[in-house]
Amino acid sequence: MSLISSGWDDYRLLDSGDGCRLEQVGGRTVVRPDGNVLWKPEAPNQAGWQRPDLRFNPGLPSNWDGDPEQVEKGWTLAYGQAIFRVRPTPFRHLGIFPEQEPQWEKAAGLVRQRGGHPRVLNLFAYTGAASVLLAQAGASVCHVDASKGSVMWARENARLSGLPEDAIRWILDDVPKFLRREVRRGSRYDLILADPPVFGRGPRGEIWRLEERLSELAFLCGELLSEKPLGFFLNFYATALYPESVLRAAQSVVPLPLALETVGIRESISGKVLQTGFCLSS
């Protein structure tokens, strides 16, 4: 099974090749590296390849070649009723993972179908695209991330999207520590999303390695799901773990039927799919 995004009005993956993506992001063309791109571009003469608005260049102090103001301050990108700040980072990211768009839609649909204000837990929530969209759908969202900068960025996205300050509960913490406390408190959530990195550090220097912590993460999430849960989503990528092993580990502790799905983006020029990772979803 596959969760494949075709982009939307304000975002398109135009082409890929020679270790890079060519993207249209909020009206700007961006070229940035992707280690999984092992082929030649389908449209090498496309103007964006030669003259993008921004190109990742690790030889520059900012790591980006383009308008210095756009590199420093970024710009906005619209998705439905949401507005997100995109900003070039030193790690080639822009602050949004567009390949997760099918998950946003599926999760928001579950929230709307349930009605009321189901409790949603968004883990390793980064700049909060899913948090914003699920809050707009009516959920009571708890957003957890260990990076102060990411939480501040997510709060800006919530403000840009017109959400009140108290629409989302913002938690700056090491995810496993937070989950253990929630289990002790007897907390329950109707929907859990997790987007763990392969490697990371908590706010107090805690070390996160996906291979070492995945089983505990899945177990704690299973403990926190409500008696009638809406769903569970777990993204993973760039890991040495076999996808089927991740699925089996999660199936043993998460009380929902789970499917292993590939995640990717469809290129608008060729129609081919760039796979970016995997997702366990219910």
C-alpha positions in Angstrom: 0.0 0.0 0.0 1.1 3.6 -0.6 0.6 7.1 0.7 1.5 9.2 -2.3 1.2 13.0 -2.4 0.7 14.7 -5.8 1.3 18.0 -4.2 -1.3 20.9 -4.1 -1.7 24.4 -5.5 1.2 25.8 -3.4 3.6 22.9 -3.6 4.8 20.6 -6.4 7.7 18.2 -6.8 8.5 19.1 -10.4 11.4 16.8 -11.1 14.3 14.9 -9.5 17.7 13.8 -10.6 21.5 13.9 -10.0 20.9 13.6 -6.2 18.5 16.5 -6.0 14.9 17.5 -6.0 13.4 20.4 -8.0 10.4 21.8 -6.2 7.9 24.6 -6.5 7.3 25.8 -3.0 5.0 28.8 -2.3 5.7 30.3 -5.7 9.5 29.7 -5.6 11.7 27.1 -7.3 14.0 25.3 -4.9 16.8 22.8 -5.7 18.0 20.7 -2.7 19.8 17.4 -2.2 18.2 14.0 -1.7 20.4 11.0 -1.3 17.8 8.6 -2.6 17.8 10.2 -6.1 20.1 8.0 -8.0 18.9 8.8 -11.6 19.1 11.6 -14.1 16.4 14.3 -14.3 13.4 13.6 -16.5 13.4 17.2 -17.7 17.0 18.4 -17.5 16.2 21.5 -19.6 13.5 22.7 -17.2 14.3 26.3 -16.3 14.2 25.6 -12.6 17.3 23.4 -12.7 19.4 26.1 -14.2 17.9 29.2 -12.5 16.2 28.3 -9.3 15.2 30.9 -6.7 17.1 28.9 -4.1 19.7 26.2 -4.3 21.3 24.3 -1.4 25.0 25.0 -1.4 27.0 23.8 1.6 30.0 25.8 0.5 28.2 29.1 1.5 28.0 30.4 5.0 24.2 30.2 4.9 24.3 26.8 3.0 21.9 28.3 0.5 22.4 30.3 -2.8 19.6 32.8 -3.4 18.0 36.0 -2.1 19.6 36.5 1.4 16.3 37.8 2.8 14.4 34.7 1.7 17.1 32.5 3.2 17.0 34.3 6.5 13.3 35.0 6.9 11.6 32.4 4.6 8.2 32.9 3.1 4.7 31.4 3.5 3.0 28.4 1.9 -0.7 27.8 1.9 -2.5 24.5 2.4 -6.3 24.7 2.6 -7.1 27.1 5.5 -3.6 26.8 6.9 -0.6 29.0 6.4 2.9 27.7 7.1 6.3 29.5 7.3 8.9 27.8 5.1 12.5 28.6 5.7 15.7 27.2 4.4 17.6 25.4 7.1 21.3 24.5 7.3 20.2 20.8 7.0 18.6 21.3 3.6 15.0 21.1 5.0 12.4 23.8 4.6 10.3 23.2 7.7 7.6 21.1 6.1 7.5 17.5 4.8 5.0 17.6 1.9 5.0 13.9 1.4 3.0 13.6 4.6 0.0 15.4 3.0 -2.0 12.1 2.6 -1.5 11.4 6.3 -2.7 14.9 7.2 -5.9 14.3 5.1 -6.5 10.8 6.5 -6.0 11.9 10.1 -8.2 15.1 9.7 -10.9 13.0 8.1 -10.9 10.6 11.1 -11.2 13.6 13.5 -14.1 15.1 11.5 -15.9 11.7 11.3 -15.7 11.2 15.1 -16.9 14.8 15.8 -16.5 16.6 19.1 -12.9 17.2 20.2 -11.0 13.9 20.1 -7.6 14.0 21.8 -4.7 13.9 19.4 -1.0 13.4 20.4 1.6 14.6 17.8 5.1 13.3 18.7 8.3 14.6 17.2 6.0 17.2 15.8 8.6 19.5 14.3 7.0 22.7 12.9 3.5 21.5 13.5 1.8 21.1 10.1 -0.2 18.1 11.3 -0.9 19.9 14.7 -2.4 22.9 12.9 -4.5 20.9 10.5 -5.9 18.6 13.1 -6.7 21.5 15.4 -8.5 23.2 12.5 -10.4 19.9 12.0 -11.7 20.1 15.6 -9.2 18.0 17.6 -7.7 18.8 21.0 -4.1 18.6 20.0 -1.0 18.0 22.2 2.2 18.9 20.3 5.5 17.4 21.6 9.0 18.2 20.4 12.4 18.4 22.0 13.6 21.4 20.0 12.7 24.8 21.3 13.2 26.3 17.8 10.8 23.9 16.3 8.2 24.5 18.9 8.5 28.3 18.3 8.2 27.7 14.6 5.1 25.6 15.1 3.5 28.2 17.2 4.1 30.8 14.5 2.4 28.5 12.0 -0.6 28.2 14.3 -0.8 32.0 14.6 -0.4 32.4 10.8 -3.2 29.9 10.4 -5.6 31.9 12.6 -5.7 29.5 15.5 -6.2 30.9 19.0 -3.2 30.6 21.4 -4.8 27.9 23.5 -5.9 25.7 20.5 -2.9 23.5 20.8 -1.1 22.3 24.0 2.7 22.9 23.4 5.2 20.6 25.1 8.9 21.1 24.9 10.3 17.8 26.2 12.1 14.6 25.4 9.4 12.4 23.9 10.0 9.2 25.8 10.2 11.0 29.1 6.9 12.8 28.3 5.2 9.5 27.3 6.3 7.7 30.5 4.8 10.6 32.6 1.5 10.4 30.6 1.3 6.7 31.1 1.7 7.2 34.9 -0.9 9.9 34.9 -3.4 7.6 33.1 -3.7 9.9 30.1 -5.4 8.6 27.0 -5.5 9.8 23.3 -7.8 8.9 20.5 -5.2 9.5 17.8 -1.4 9.4 17.9 1.0 10.5 15.2 4.8 10.0 15.5 7.5 11.2 13.2 10.7 10.1 15.0 14.2 11.0 13.6 16.8 8.3 13.1 19.0 10.3 15.6 18.3 13.2 17.8 18.9 15.0 21.1 16.5 16.1 23.8 16.4 19.5 25.4 18.8 18.3 28.2 21.1 16.3 25.9 19.1 13.1 25.9 20.2 10.8 23.1 17.6 9.4 20.7 18.5 6.5 18.3 15.5 5.0 16.5 16.9 1.5 16.4 17.3 1.5 20.2 14.1 3.3 21.1 11.5 2.1 18.6 10.1 -0.8 20.7 9.6 1.5 23.7 8.0 4.2 21.6 5.5 1.8 20.1 4.8 0.2 23.6 4.2 3.6 25.2 1.9 4.8 22.4 -0.1 1.6 22.7 -0.5 2.2 26.4 -1.8 5.8 25.7 -4.4 5.0 23.1 -8.0 5.3 24.3 -10.5 2.4 24.4 -12.0 3.4 21.1 -9.0 4.9 19.2 -9.3 6.7 15.9 -5.9 5.7 14.6 -2.1 5.5 14.8 0.6 6.8 12.4 4.3 6.1 12.7 6.7 7.4 10.0 10.3 6.1 9.6 13.0 6.5 7.1 16.8 6.3 6.6 17.1 3.5 9.1 18.9 0.2 9.0 15.8 -1.6 10.4 13.8 -3.7 8.0 10.3 -2.2 7.5 8.6 -5.5 8.2 10.5 -5.6 11.6 9.2 -2.2 12.5 5.6 -3.4 11.6 5.9 -6.5 13.6 7.3 -4.6 16.7 4.4 -2.2 16.6 1.7 -4.8 15.9 2.8 -6.6 19.1 1.9 -3.6 21.3 -0.4 -1.2 19.5 -4.1 -2.3 19.8 -5.1 -1.5 16.2 -4.7 -3.3 12.9 -1.6 -1.7 11.2 -0.5 -1.6 7.6 2.9 -0.9 6.2 2.7 1.8 3.6 5.3 3.5 1.4 5.4 7.3 1.5 6.3 9.4 -1.4 5.6 12.3 -3.8 4.5 12.2 -7.4 6.6 14.3 -9.8 4.4 16.7 -11.8 6.5 16.5 -15.0 7.0 12.7 -15.3 4.2 11.3 -13.1 6.8 9.1 -11.4 7.0 8.6 -7.7 9.9 9.6 -5.4 9.7 7.4 -2.4 10.8 9.1 0.8 10.1 6.6 3.5 7.6 4.3 5.2 4.5 4.7 7.4 2.7 2.4 9.7 -1.0 3.4 9.8 -4.2 2.0 11.0 
